[in-house]
Amino acid sequence: MKIKILFFGITTDLVGASNLDLMLSDASTVLDFKSLLKKNYPQLENLDSYAIAVNESYATDDLTLQKNDIVAVIPPVSGG
């Protein structure tokens, strides 16, 4: 199945794109997605953490992704 990935902040710089399409096997979870993402983009290992949102809602690792989901990779935010 195909999902769309949106990258924000430093993750855009690390992967060199603000959005990508990715093919996943059916019944993939957010945890499966994160593993594949780190395999394809090992530079993301440099981040201490990042949040995943699916269709504009924060997601847990056990959420099963669906065809055409929009998955956002959100790095930690700091400011002053």
DSSP file (Angstrom, degrees, kcal/mol; ACC not computed):
  #  RESIDUE AA STRUCTURE BP1 BP2  ACC     N-H-->O    O-->H-N    N-H-->O    O-->H-N    TCO  KAPPA ALPHA  PHI   PSI    X-CA   Y-CA   Z-CA
    1    1 A M              0   0    0      0, 0.0    23,-3.1     0, 0.0     2,-0.4   0.000 360.0 360.0 360.0 155.0    0.0    0.0    0.0
    2    2 A K  E     +A   23   0A   0     21,-0.2    66,-3.0    19,-0.0     2,-0.3  -0.860 360.0 178.4-106.8 135.0    1.1    3.6   -0.6
    3    3 A I  E     -A   22   0A   0     19,-2.5    19,-2.5    -2,-0.4     2,-0.4  -0.906  25.2-126.1-125.7 159.2    1.3    6.3    2.1
    4    4 A K  E     -Ab  21  70A   0     65,-2.5    67,-3.3    -2,-0.3     2,-0.5  -0.896  20.9-154.7-105.5 135.2    2.4    9.9    1.9
    5    5 A I  E     -Ab  20  71A   0     15,-3.6    15,-2.0    -2,-0.4     2,-0.5  -0.927   4.2-163.2-111.9 132.6    5.0   11.1    4.3
    6    6 A L  E     -Ab  19  72A   0     65,-2.8    67,-2.9    -2,-0.5     2,-0.4  -0.962   8.1-157.4-112.2 130.3    5.4   14.7    5.3
    7    7 A F  E     - b   0  73A   0     11,-2.8     2,-0.3    -2,-0.5    67,-0.1  -0.861   8.8-168.1-108.3 143.2    8.6   15.9    7.0
    8    8 A F    >   -     0   0    0     65,-1.5     3,-1.5    -2,-0.4     4,-0.3  -0.921  47.1 -18.1-128.8 154.6    8.9   18.9    9.2
    9    9 A G  T >> S-     0   0    0     -2,-0.3     3,-1.3     1,-0.3     4,-0.8  -0.196 127.9  -2.9  57.3-136.7   11.8   20.9   10.6
   10   10 A I  H 3> S+     0   0    0      1,-0.3     4,-2.4     2,-0.2    -1,-0.3   0.744 125.2  69.6 -62.1 -26.0   15.2   19.3   10.7
   11   11 A T  H <> S+     0   0    0     -3,-1.5     4,-2.1     1,-0.2     6,-0.3   0.852  93.8  57.8 -63.8 -31.3   13.8   16.0    9.3
   12   12 A T  H <>>S+     0   0    0     -3,-1.3     4,-1.5    -4,-0.3     5,-1.0   0.931 109.7  43.9 -60.4 -45.3   13.3   17.8    6.0
   13   13 A D  H  <5S+     0   0    0     -4,-0.8    -2,-0.2     1,-0.2    -1,-0.2   0.893 111.7  53.7 -66.5 -39.8   17.0   18.6    5.9
   14   14 A L  H  <5S+     0   0    0     -4,-2.4    -1,-0.2     1,-0.2    -2,-0.2   0.866 119.6  31.0 -67.1 -36.7   18.0   15.1    7.0
   15   15 A V  H  <5S-     0   0    0     -4,-2.1    -1,-0.2     2,-0.2    -2,-0.2   0.596 103.8-125.4 -98.1 -11.4   16.1   13.3    4.2
   16   16 A G  T  <5S+     0   0    0     -4,-1.5     2,-0.3    -5,-0.3    -3,-0.2   0.730  78.8  75.3  78.2  21.8   16.4   16.0    1.6
   17   17 A A      < -     0   0    0     -5,-1.0    -2,-0.2    -6,-0.3    -1,-0.2  -0.987  66.1-143.4-158.7 154.6   12.6   16.4    0.9
   18   18 A S  S    S+     0   0    0      1,-0.3   -11,-2.8    -2,-0.3     2,-0.3   0.646  90.7  12.5 -95.1 -17.9    9.5   17.8    2.5
   19   19 A N  E     +A    6   0A   0    -13,-0.2    -1,-0.3    -7,-0.1     2,-0.3  -0.986  62.9 173.9-156.5 151.6    7.3   14.9    1.4
   20   20 A L  E     -A    5   0A   0    -15,-2.0   -15,-3.6    -2,-0.3     2,-0.4  -0.967  28.3-123.1-148.1 158.1    7.6   11.5   -0.2
   21   21 A D  E     -A    4   0A   0     -2,-0.3     2,-0.4   -17,-0.2   -17,-0.2  -0.883  30.7-169.5-101.9 143.2    5.5    8.5   -1.1
   22   22 A L  E     -A    3   0A   0    -19,-2.5   -19,-2.5    -2,-0.4     2,-0.5  -0.996  17.5-137.1-137.0 138.3    6.4    5.2    0.5
   23   23 A M  E     +A    2   0A   0     -2,-0.4     2,-0.3   -21,-0.2   -21,-0.2  -0.834  28.0 176.5 -95.2 129.6    5.2    1.7   -0.2
   24   24 A L        -     0   0    0    -23,-3.1     2,-0.1    -2,-0.5     3,-0.1  -0.893  34.0-102.3-125.5 156.8    4.5   -0.5    2.8
   25   25 A S    >   -     0   0    0     -2,-0.3     3,-1.1     1,-0.1     0, 0.0  -0.470  53.2 -86.6 -73.5 154.0    3.1   -4.0    3.2
   26   26 A D  T 3  S+     0   0    0      1,-0.2    -1,-0.1    -2,-0.1    40,-0.1  -0.251 113.4  25.1 -59.0 148.6   -0.6   -4.3    4.2
   27   27 A A  T 3  S+     0   0    0     38,-0.4    -1,-0.2     1,-0.2     2,-0.2   0.704  84.3 159.7  67.1  23.4   -1.3   -4.2    7.9
   28   28 A S    <   -     0   0    0     -3,-1.1    37,-3.1    37,-0.2    -1,-0.2  -0.515  28.1-144.8 -73.2 143.9    1.9   -2.3    8.7
   29   29 A T  B  >  -E   64   0B   0     35,-0.3     4,-2.4    -2,-0.2    35,-0.2  -0.507  29.2-101.0-100.1 172.9    2.0   -0.4   12.0
   30   30 A V  H  > S+     0   0    0     33,-1.6     4,-2.7    30,-0.4     5,-0.2   0.885 125.7  55.2 -59.8 -38.3    3.6    2.9   12.9
   31   31 A L  H  > S+     0   0    0     30,-2.2     4,-2.1     2,-0.2    -1,-0.2   0.909 107.3  48.8 -62.0 -42.2    6.4    0.9   14.4
   32   32 A D  H  > S+     0   0    0     29,-0.3     4,-2.3     2,-0.2    -2,-0.2   0.917 111.3  51.1 -60.6 -43.4    7.0   -0.9   11.1
   33   33 A F  H  X S+     0   0    0     -4,-2.4     4,-2.7     1,-0.2    -2,-0.2   0.923 109.0  49.9 -60.0 -46.5    6.9    2.4    9.3
   34   34 A K  H  X S+     0   0    0     -4,-2.7     4,-2.4     1,-0.2    -1,-0.2   0.883 110.2  50.7 -62.6 -38.4    9.5    3.9   11.7
   35   35 A S  H  X S+     0   0    0     -4,-2.1     4,-1.9     2,-0.2    -1,-0.2   0.926 113.0  45.1 -64.6 -44.6   11.8    0.9   11.2
   36   36 A L  H  X S+     0   0    0     -4,-2.3     4,-2.6     2,-0.2     5,-0.2   0.889 111.5  53.5 -66.5 -38.9   11.6    1.2    7.4
   37   37 A L  H  X S+     0   0    0     -4,-2.7     4,-2.5     1,-0.2    -2,-0.2   0.926 110.0  46.7 -62.0 -45.4   12.1    4.9    7.6
   38   38 A K  H  < S+     0   0    0     -4,-2.4    -1,-0.2     2,-0.2    -2,-0.2   0.845 112.1  51.8 -66.4 -32.8   15.3    4.5    9.6
   39   39 A K  H  < S+     0   0    0     -4,-1.9    -2,-0.2    -5,-0.2    -1,-0.2   0.924 116.9  38.2 -67.4 -43.9   16.5    1.8    7.2
   40   40 A N  H  < S+     0   0    0     -4,-2.6    -2,-0.2     1,-0.3    -1,-0.2   0.788 130.9  29.7 -77.3 -28.7   15.9    4.0    4.2
   41   41 A Y    ><  +     0   0    0     -4,-2.5     3,-2.3    -5,-0.2    -1,-0.3  -0.639  65.4 171.7-132.2  74.1   17.1    7.2    5.9
   42   42 A P  G >  S+     0   0    0      0, 0.0     3,-1.9     0, 0.0     4,-0.2   0.703  70.8  77.0 -61.1 -18.8   19.7    6.3    8.5
   43   43 A Q  G >  S+     0   0    0      1,-0.3     3,-1.5     2,-0.2     4,-0.1   0.709  79.0  72.5 -64.6 -18.1   20.5    9.9    9.1
   44   44 A L  G X  S+     0   0    0     -3,-2.3     3,-1.8     1,-0.3    -1,-0.3   0.700  77.8  77.5 -68.2 -17.7   17.3   10.1   11.1
   45   45 A E  G <  S+     0   0    0     -3,-1.9    -1,-0.3     1,-0.3    -2,-0.2   0.731  79.3  72.5 -60.9 -20.7   19.1    8.1   13.8
   46   46 A N  G <  S+     0   0    0     -3,-1.5     2,-0.3    -4,-0.2    -1,-0.3   0.673  81.1  87.4 -70.1 -16.6   20.8   11.4   14.7
   47   47 A L  S <  S-     0   0    0     -3,-1.8     3,-0.1    -4,-0.1    -3,-0.0  -0.648  72.8-145.2 -83.5 139.0   17.6   12.7   16.2
   48   48 A D  S    S-     0   0    0     -2,-0.3     2,-0.3     1,-0.3    -1,-0.1   0.894  77.6 -23.5 -66.9 -39.5   16.9   11.8   19.9
   49   49 A S        -     0   0    0     -3,-0.1     2,-0.3     2,-0.0    -1,-0.3  -0.985  56.2-170.0-163.4 161.7   13.2   11.5   19.2
   50   50 A Y        -     0   0    0     -2,-0.3     2,-0.2    25,-0.2    23,-0.0  -0.968  22.2-123.2-156.6 152.9   10.4   12.5   16.9
   51   51 A A  E     -C   74   0A   0     23,-3.2    23,-3.0    -2,-0.3     2,-0.4  -0.635  16.2-144.7 -96.1 155.0    6.7   12.2   16.9
   52   52 A I  E     -C   73   0A   0      7,-0.4     7,-2.9    -2,-0.2     2,-0.4  -0.979  13.1-171.5-119.2 130.9    4.5   10.5   14.3
   53   53 A A  E     -CD  72  58A   0     19,-2.0    19,-3.1    -2,-0.4     2,-0.5  -0.970   7.3-158.0-119.6 139.8    1.1   11.8   13.3
   54   54 A V  E >  S-CD  71  57A   0      3,-2.9     3,-1.0    -2,-0.4    17,-0.2  -0.974  78.8 -14.1-119.4 120.8   -1.3   10.0   11.0
   55   55 A N  T 3  S-     0   0    0     15,-3.3    -1,-0.2    -2,-0.5    16,-0.1   0.905 131.8 -50.7  52.2  45.4   -4.0   12.0    9.3
   56   56 A E  T 3  S+     0   0    0     14,-0.4     2,-0.4     1,-0.2    -1,-0.2   0.604 119.2 102.1  72.0  17.3   -3.3   14.9   11.6
   57   57 A S  E <  S-D   54   0A   0     -3,-1.0    -3,-2.9     0, 0.0    -1,-0.2  -0.997  79.6-107.2-128.5 135.3   -3.5   13.0   14.9
   58   58 A Y  E     -D   53   0A   0     -2,-0.4     2,-0.3    -5,-0.3    -5,-0.3  -0.310  42.5-150.0 -58.1 141.3   -0.6   11.8   17.0
   59   59 A A        -     0   0    0     -7,-2.9    -7,-0.4     4,-0.0     2,-0.2  -0.869   8.5-135.7-122.1 148.9   -0.1    8.1   16.6
   60   60 A T    >   -     0   0    0     -2,-0.3     3,-1.7     1,-0.1   -30,-0.4  -0.575  35.6-104.4 -93.6 164.2    1.2    5.3   18.8
   61   61 A D  T 3  S+     0   0    0      1,-0.3   -30,-2.2    -2,-0.2   -29,-0.3   0.735 116.9  57.2 -62.2 -24.0    3.5    2.6   17.6
   62   62 A D  T 3  S+     0   0    0    -32,-0.2    -1,-0.3   -33,-0.2     2,-0.2   0.471  75.8 118.1 -90.7   0.0    0.7    0.0   17.5
   63   63 A L    <   -     0   0    0     -3,-1.7   -33,-1.6     1,-0.1     2,-0.5  -0.482  64.2-131.2 -66.8 131.2   -1.6    1.9   15.1
   64   64 A T  B     -E   29   0B   0    -35,-0.2   -35,-0.3    -2,-0.2     2,-0.1  -0.739  21.1-133.0 -86.1 126.3   -2.2    0.0   11.9
   65   65 A L        -     0   0    0    -37,-3.1   -38,-0.4    -2,-0.5     2,-0.3  -0.444  17.3-149.0 -78.7 152.0   -1.7    2.2    8.8
   66   66 A Q    >   -     0   0    0     -2,-0.1     3,-1.9   -39,-0.1    -1,-0.0  -0.830  32.7 -78.2-119.3 157.4   -4.1    2.3    6.0
   67   67 A K  T 3  S+     0   0    0     -2,-0.3   -64,-0.2     1,-0.3    -1,-0.1  -0.260 116.4  13.0 -52.4 135.5   -3.8    2.9    2.2
   68   68 A N  T 3  S+     0   0    0    -66,-3.0    -1,-0.3     1,-0.2   -65,-0.2   0.587  87.6 155.2  69.5  14.1   -3.4    6.6    1.4
   69   69 A D    <   -     0   0    0     -3,-1.9   -65,-2.5   -67,-0.3     2,-0.6  -0.346  41.8-132.0 -63.0 153.0   -2.7    7.6    5.0
   70   70 A I  E     -b    4   0A   0    -67,-0.2   -15,-3.3   -65,-0.0     2,-0.5  -0.960  23.9-166.5-109.8 117.7   -0.8   10.8    5.4
   71   71 A V  E     -bC   5  54A   0    -67,-3.3   -65,-2.8    -2,-0.6     2,-0.4  -0.914   2.8-158.4-111.5 123.6    2.0   10.3    8.0
   72   72 A A  E     -bC   6  53A   0    -19,-3.1   -19,-2.0    -2,-0.5     2,-0.7  -0.845   7.4-151.3-103.8 136.9    3.9   13.3    9.4
   73   73 A V  E     -bC   7  52A   0    -67,-2.9   -65,-1.5    -2,-0.4   -21,-0.2  -0.935  20.2-171.6-106.3 112.7    7.4   13.0   11.0
   74   74 A I  E     - C   0  51A   0    -23,-3.0   -23,-3.2    -2,-0.7   -65,-0.1  -0.914   7.7-152.9-116.2 112.7    7.6   15.8   13.6
   75   75 A P        -     0   0    0      0, 0.0   -25,-0.2     0, 0.0   -66,-0.0  -0.298  39.5 -77.9 -76.7 166.6   10.9   16.5   15.3
   76   76 A P        -     0   0    0      0, 0.0     2,-0.4     0, 0.0   -28,-0.0  -0.337  50.0-140.5 -60.0 146.6   11.2   18.0   18.8
   77   77 A V        +     0   0    0     -3,-0.1     2,-0.3   -68,-0.1    -3,-0.0  -0.919  24.0 172.9-115.4 136.4   10.6   21.8   18.8
   78   78 A S        +     0   0    0     -2,-0.4     2,-0.3     0, 0.0     0, 0.0  -0.954   9.2 144.5-135.7 160.0   12.4   24.3   20.8
   79   79 A G              0   0    0     -2,-0.3    -2,-0.0     1,-0.1     0, 0.0  -0.977 360.0 360.0-174.0-179.0   12.3   28.1   20.8
   80   80 A G              0   0    0     -2,-0.3    -1,-0.1     0, 0.0     0, 0.0   0.367 360.0 360.0-154.5 360.0   12.6   31.1   22.9
